[in-house]
Amino acid sequence: MKTGVLLVNIGTPDSPEKKDVARYLQEFLMDPYVIDRPAFFRWILVNLIIVPLRSGKSAHAYKSIWSQNGSPLMVHSRNLAQELQQFMGEKYHVELAMRYGKPHIARAFRRFAEAGVEKVLVIPQYPQFAESSSLSALERVDEIRRFAKFAKPVTVLREFYQLPEFIKTYASLISEYTSNRSFDHVLFSFHGIPERHLRKVAPESANCSPESMCKNLCNQLCYRGQCFATARNLALHMDVKPENYTVSFQSRVGGDRWIGPYTDKIIKTLVDYGKKNIAVVCPSFTADCLETIEEIGQKLRETFQNAGGENLILVPSLNASHRWVESLAKLVQRMESRQENLNGLLIDL
């Protein structure tokens, strides 16, 4: 009896050329969980305004990080799936799929059916829950499962930001990477979301100020609160005191108000406070991608240095490190045995 394991990440263009980037942006931005506007208005906004204006700039950004093997996100994700398959052995069948672009989720379910798996465990590579990432992936998996008439049990892990397999592994990798590097502050930079996205899931968050550290989750599905909890747990395992780290949010676009504080603003404040050597960790990503390599490693480093900073260390994501492979294997086995402390995080489709 084989168990299928499906790793789902967000996706990447087929190439850094403008036409492929435009195609990817269209699919991504037409998702109603990403741009939560009426369908007709969303179509006009995406196809007549955003994609024509952004595809060229995004293509230039992708070209700055593209390697001979392709997009870093795809390279790391494929390596992770391959390493996990090798580590777990023939009793498991591991597949990689992207929410947008290739490889398609439908292809994974075809391969599960061909392999005769008895059940499928899905782990979206989003540590914290958000509608525009976790929920979108979950509903797409369910839609394709039903369309393919896949009759075997399918279980999805909702989020894993608080699980030891994630926290301990990431903390150890961060500590190992920074052990011989000099820095005087840690910046945990998470992917941002519009405030209205947060209020739909966690209305209580409307009472939170941008400076709030969200020490108590007002709602278990509050993305912002989960991000602060992630940072606290990582700092605790790294033995970093609260005064020596800051939490911020990156990647905001458009004119809407996004959750804060904003990474590109806070970095200048840190310089003003004398923090000239900073280690930046991006714990909402499990694989390095455009948002880590280009946005943080290139653009934010330039902003930091122009503001008077000296050295910005971008800590790599988990990628396909052996520790992350081992931790994912343990997580798969815990999902399979339905361990009690996963209650509430597992969704049966």
C-alpha positions in Angstrom: 0.0 0.0 0.0 1.5 3.3 -1.1 0.9 6.7 0.4 0.9 9.7 -2.0 2.6 12.9 -0.8 1.9 16.1 -2.6 4.0 19.2 -2.1 2.4 22.3 -3.4 4.1 25.7 -3.8 2.9 28.9 -5.5 4.5 28.6 -8.9 6.8 30.3 -11.3 6.8 31.4 -15.0 8.1 28.9 -17.5 10.9 31.3 -18.4 11.9 34.9 -17.6 10.7 36.1 -21.0 7.9 38.8 -20.9 5.2 36.6 -22.6 5.7 33.7 -20.1 5.8 36.1 -17.1 2.6 37.8 -18.4 0.9 34.4 -18.7 1.9 33.5 -15.2 0.7 36.8 -13.7 -2.6 36.5 -15.5 -3.3 33.1 -13.9 -2.0 34.2 -10.5 -3.9 37.5 -10.3 -7.2 36.2 -11.7 -7.5 34.0 -8.6 -10.3 35.6 -6.6 -8.4 34.8 -3.4 -5.5 37.0 -4.6 -7.5 39.9 -6.0 -10.8 39.7 -4.2 -12.9 41.9 -6.5 -15.9 41.1 -8.7 -14.9 38.9 -11.6 -15.5 41.5 -14.4 -13.7 44.3 -12.5 -10.8 41.8 -11.7 -10.5 40.9 -15.4 -10.2 44.5 -16.5 -7.8 45.3 -13.7 -5.5 42.3 -14.4 -5.6 42.1 -18.2 -5.8 45.8 -19.1 -3.8 47.4 -16.3 -1.7 45.3 -14.1 -0.2 42.7 -16.5 0.6 45.2 -19.3 2.3 47.5 -16.7 4.0 44.8 -14.6 5.0 42.0 -16.9 8.1 43.8 -18.3 9.4 44.8 -14.9 8.7 41.4 -13.5 10.5 39.8 -16.4 13.5 41.9 -15.7 13.5 40.9 -12.1 13.2 37.2 -13.0 16.1 37.4 -15.4 18.3 38.8 -12.6 17.8 35.5 -10.5 17.3 32.9 -13.3 19.9 30.2 -13.4 20.9 27.7 -16.1 18.6 25.2 -14.3 15.6 27.5 -14.3 13.8 29.5 -11.6 15.3 29.1 -8.1 11.8 28.3 -6.7 11.4 25.5 -9.2 14.9 24.2 -8.7 14.6 24.0 -4.9 11.1 22.6 -5.1 12.1 19.8 -7.5 15.1 19.0 -5.5 13.0 18.8 -2.3 10.5 16.4 -3.9 13.3 14.2 -5.2 15.2 14.1 -1.9 12.0 13.4 0.0 11.2 10.6 -2.3 14.6 9.0 -1.9 14.5 9.5 1.9 11.0 8.0 2.4 11.4 5.0 0.1 9.1 3.0 -2.2 6.2 2.9 0.3 5.6 6.5 -0.6 5.0 8.3 -3.9 6.0 12.0 -3.8 4.8 14.5 -6.3 5.4 18.3 -6.7 2.8 20.6 -8.1 2.4 24.4 -8.3 -0.8 26.3 -7.6 -0.1 28.4 -10.7 1.8 27.2 -13.8 3.6 23.9 -14.1 3.8 21.2 -12.9 0.0 21.1 -12.6 -1.9 19.6 -9.7 -3.9 17.6 -12.1 -0.7 15.8 -13.3 0.1 14.8 -9.8 -3.3 13.2 -9.3 -3.0 11.3 -12.6 0.4 10.0 -11.4 -1.1 9.0 -8.0 -3.8 7.1 -9.8 -1.3 5.3 -12.0 0.8 4.4 -9.0 -2.2 3.0 -7.2 -1.8 5.0 -4.0 -4.3 4.3 -1.2 -4.3 7.8 0.2 -2.8 11.3 -0.4 -1.2 13.7 2.1 -1.0 17.2 0.9 1.5 19.7 2.4 1.2 23.2 0.9 4.6 24.9 1.4 3.0 27.9 3.2 4.0 27.9 6.9 1.3 30.4 7.9 -2.4 30.4 6.8 -3.8 33.0 4.4 -6.7 32.8 2.0 -4.5 33.9 -0.9 -2.1 31.0 -0.4 -3.2 28.2 1.8 -7.0 28.3 1.2 -6.5 28.9 -2.6 -4.2 25.8 -2.8 -6.6 23.7 -0.7 -9.6 24.5 -2.8 -7.7 24.0 -6.0 -6.6 20.5 -4.9 -10.2 19.7 -3.9 -11.5 20.9 -7.2 -9.1 18.9 -9.2 -9.6 15.8 -7.0 -13.3 15.9 -7.7 -12.9 16.6 -11.4 -10.5 13.6 -11.7 -12.9 11.5 -9.7 -10.0 10.5 -7.4 -11.8 8.3 -4.8 -9.0 7.7 -2.4 -8.7 9.7 0.9 -7.0 13.1 0.6 -5.8 15.0 3.7 -4.4 18.5 3.6 -2.2 20.2 6.2 -3.6 23.7 6.8 -0.4 25.3 8.2 2.7 24.3 10.1 4.2 27.5 11.5 4.0 26.3 15.1 5.1 22.7 14.5 8.6 21.6 15.8 9.4 20.1 12.4 9.4 23.6 11.0 10.6 25.8 13.9 13.5 23.7 15.1 14.7 22.9 11.6 14.6 26.5 10.5 16.1 27.9 13.7 19.0 25.4 13.5 19.7 26.3 9.8 19.6 30.0 10.6 22.0 29.6 13.5 24.3 27.5 11.4 24.3 30.0 8.5 24.9 33.0 10.7 27.4 31.4 13.2 30.5 32.8 11.5 28.9 36.1 10.3 28.8 39.3 12.2 25.4 41.0 12.7 23.7 43.1 15.4 20.1 42.6 14.6 17.7 40.0 13.0 14.8 41.1 10.8 12.1 38.6 10.2 10.4 39.7 7.0 7.2 38.0 6.0 5.1 38.2 2.9 2.4 40.8 3.3 -1.3 40.7 2.6 -3.9 43.4 2.2 -5.6 44.3 5.5 -9.0 43.5 4.1 -7.9 39.9 3.5 -7.0 39.7 7.1 -10.2 41.2 8.3 -12.3 38.7 6.3 -10.7 35.8 8.2 -9.9 37.5 11.5 -12.2 40.5 12.0 -10.7 41.0 15.5 -7.5 42.1 13.8 -9.1 45.4 13.0 -8.2 46.4 16.6 -4.5 45.6 16.2 -2.1 48.5 15.6 0.8 48.2 13.2 3.1 48.2 16.2 1.3 45.4 17.9 3.4 42.3 18.5 0.2 40.1 18.5 1.4 38.3 21.6 -2.0 36.5 21.8 -3.7 35.2 18.7 -7.1 36.9 18.7 -8.1 34.4 16.0 -6.3 31.1 15.2 -6.4 31.9 11.5 -5.0 35.4 11.8 -2.1 35.5 9.4 -0.4 38.4 11.1 -0.6 36.8 14.5 0.8 33.6 13.1 3.8 35.5 11.6 4.6 37.1 15.0 4.3 33.7 16.7 6.7 32.3 14.1 9.2 35.0 14.8 9.0 34.6 18.6 9.4 30.8 18.4 12.4 31.1 16.0 14.0 33.7 18.2 13.5 31.6 21.3 15.2 28.6 19.7 18.0 30.8 18.4 18.4 32.5 21.8 17.8 35.9 20.3 16.3 38.4 22.8 13.2 40.4 21.8 15.1 43.7 21.6 17.4 42.1 19.1 14.9 41.2 16.4 12.1 43.0 14.5 9.2 41.7 12.5 8.1 43.3 9.2 6.1 42.6 6.0 7.2 42.8 2.4 6.0 42.5 -1.2 3.1 45.0 -1.0 1.7 46.2 -4.3 -1.1 48.5 -5.4 -2.9 51.3 -3.5 -4.6 49.2 -0.8 -3.5 49.3 2.8 -1.4 46.2 3.7 -0.5 44.8 7.0 2.6 46.3 8.6 5.1 47.4 9.6 6.6 47.5 6.1 10.0 45.9 5.5 11.3 48.7 3.2 10.4 51.3 5.8 11.5 49.5 8.9 15.0 48.9 7.4 15.7 52.6 7.4 14.5 52.9 11.0 16.9 50.2 12.1 19.8 52.0 10.5 18.7 55.2 12.3 18.9 53.2 15.6 22.5 52.1 14.8 21.8 48.7 13.4 24.4 48.6 10.6 24.8 44.8 10.2 21.5 42.9 9.8 20.5 39.3 9.2 17.2 39.0 7.3 15.1 35.8 7.5 12.0 35.2 5.4 10.0 32.6 7.3 6.9 32.7 5.1 8.9 31.1 2.4 10.2 27.5 2.4 12.1 27.9 -0.9 14.1 30.9 -2.1 12.4 32.7 -4.9 11.9 36.2 -6.5 10.7 37.6 -3.2 13.7 36.5 -1.2 16.6 36.7 -3.7 15.6 39.7 -5.7 13.4 41.7 -3.4 15.4 41.2 -0.2 18.9 40.1 -1.4 19.1 42.8 -4.1 16.6 45.6 -3.7 16.4 45.7 0.1 20.2 45.4 0.4 20.6 48.4 -1.8 18.0 50.4 0.2 19.8 49.4 3.4 23.2 50.5 2.2 21.9 53.7 0.7 20.4 54.5 4.2 23.8 54.0 5.8 23.8 50.3 6.6 26.9 48.2 6.1 26.1 44.5 5.7 22.8 42.8 5.1 22.9 39.0 5.3 20.1 37.2 3.5 19.6 33.8 5.3 18.7 31.1 2.8 15.3 29.4 3.1 14.8 25.8 4.0 15.0 24.8 0.3 16.0 21.1 -0.1 18.3 21.0 2.9 18.8 17.5 4.4 17.3 18.7 7.7 14.1 19.9 6.0 13.8 16.7 4.1 14.1 14.7 7.4 11.6 17.0 9.1 9.1 16.8 6.2 9.4 13.0 6.4 8.5 13.1 10.1 5.6 15.4 9.4 4.3 13.1 6.8 4.4 10.1 9.2 2.7 12.1 11.9 -0.1 13.1 9.4 -0.4 9.5 8.4 -0.9 8.3 12.0 -3.2 11.3 12.8 -1.2 12.4 15.9 -3.2 14.2 18.4 -1.3 17.5 18.3 -2.2 17.9 14.6 -5.9 18.0 15.4 -7.4 21.1 13.8 -4.6 21.4 11.3 -5.7 18.4 9.1 -8.5 18.8 6.6 -10.0 15.7 5.0 -11.3 16.3 1.5 
